[in-house]
Amino acid sequence: MRRRLANAALFQLGWFACVLGAQRPWLLPIALACLLAHFRWIARGRGEAWLVAGATLGGSALDSLLLHLGLFDFAGDSPLLPPWLALLWALFATTLNHCLAWTARPWWLGSLLGAVGGPLSYLGGAQLAGVGLPLGLWITLPLLALIWAGLLPALHGLARHCRR
C-alpha cells in the first residue's frame, strides 16, 4: 500500500512539474527526479523499464499524430512534441503496475477511467502549460475520450506483457 501511495504522489508531483515546466523549464528536473525515484524505490524488475520505454514511445507517437492533425497547438513552430510531454508519458507509465493497477481488470474499469480521466488531464495540462486546443473543447474532449477509452486498456496489456 505504501508503494502505491508513493507512486501516486510521485506521479502527481511529476505531472505538475511537467505541465508547469512547459513554461518554466527549470521545473523539469523535478519531474525527472520523480521518475528516477520511482525506479529506485518502487519499480520491480526490468520489465517495468521496458513498459516505461514502450509507453513513452507509443504515447509520444500518439500525441505527435494528434499535434499534426491539429488537435494541439504548442508554443513555437516546432513540429516535434515538447520534451515535457514525453516525460509526462514516462511518468504516467509508472502508474500502470502500481497506483492504477486496479483499473486493469475488468477491462472496462480502465476504459472508463481513460474516457473520463484522459481528457480531463489533457484539459488541465493544456490550461497550465499554455497549450492551445484549436478544434475547441466540443471536438477535442470527446475525441480524447474515445482514444483514451481504448488506450488505457491497451497500456495495461503492454504492462502485462512486460511483467512476463
N, C-alpha and C positions, 0 to 999 in steps of 0.2 A: 504494500500500500504506500509506503514511503517513497519508493521508486516512482510510482505513478504520479504522486503529488509533485515530486521534484521534477519529473518530466514535464508535467503541465505548467509548472512555474517557469521552468527554463524556456519552454516554448512561448509562453506569454511575454516574458521579458524580451526574448529574441524577436518576436513578432513586432513589438513596439519599437525596438531598436532598428529593425529593418525598415519599417514604413516611415518612421521619423528620420531615419538615416538617408532616405531619398533626397531630402533637402539639407540634412546635416550629416555628411559622410563620417564625421568623427564618431558617430554612434555605432557604425557598422562593426568595429572590433568587439563591441559588447555582444552583438548577435553571434559573431564568430566564437567568442568565449563561451556562449551558451551551448553552441554545437559541440565544441571541444569538451566541455564539462559533461555533456551527455555521454560522449564516448568514453570518458574517463571513469564516470561513476555509475552510469545507468545501463548502457548498452551491454548486450550479451552476445558474444561471438562475432565472427567475421561476417556472418550473413547480414547483420544489421548495416555494416558499411556498404555492402552491395545494394541493400534496399535504399539507403540514402542516396547512393550514386545513381541508381536507376530511376528513382522518383524525381530526383533533381533534374536529370537529363530529360525525362519524359515530360515533367511539368513545365520546364523551361521551353521545350519544343512546343507544347500546347499554348503557352502564353505568347510565344513568338508568333505562332499562327494567328492567334486572336489579335495580336498587335497589327499584323499585316492585313488582317481582314477589317481593321478599323474599329475594333471594339474598345481599344485603349489608346490613349494619347499621352505618351510620356514626354516630359520636358526635353527639349533638344530635338535634333533631327536624326539621331542615331537609329538605324534600322535594327539594332540589337537590343535585346532585353537588358534592362539595367541590372547590375550585379546584385543589388539589394533584393531583387525579386527571386533570382536564382538561389540566394542564400536562404530566403524565406521558404522555398521549396525544400531545401535540405532540412531546415528546422521542422517543417511540417512532417516530413517523412519519419523523423524520430518519434513522433507520437503514435504511429501505427501499431507498434508492438507493445505500447505502454498505456498512456492515458486514454487513447482512443481504441484500444483493443476490444472493448465491449461492443463496438459498432461493427465488428467483423461477422458475427453470427447472431441472429439470422441476417442474411444479406440486406434485407430491406431496412434494417437499422442504419447501416452505412449509407444506403441510398437516400433515406430520409434526412439524415444529418447532412449529407453532401448537398442535397437540394435546398436546404434551409441555410446551413452554416457557410457553405461555399460562397454564395452571392453576398451574404452579409459581411463576410470577411473581406471580400473584394471591395464592397461599398465603403466600409470603414477605412480600409487601407488606401483606397483612392482618395478619400477626403483628407486623410492625414498626410499622404505622400504628394498630393497635388497632381494626381493622375486624372486626365480627362476621360470622360465616357461619351464620346461623340455621338453614339447612336441613341443616347438617352436611357433613362432608367427602365422605361417600359419595354424596351427591347433587350437591353443588356442583362438585367436581373433574371428574367425568365430563361434566357439563353444559357446563362451561367448555371441556373438551377438544373436545367436538363443535362448539361455537361457533367456537373458535379454529382448528379444522381447516379450516373454510371461510373464516374471516375473514382469515387471513394471505394466502392466495392472492388473495382479493378486494382486499386492500390493495395487493398487488403489481400487480394490474390497474389500480387507481387511479394508482399510481406510473407505470406505462407510459403511461397516458392523459395525465398531467400533464407527462411528458417531451416530448410531441409539440408 
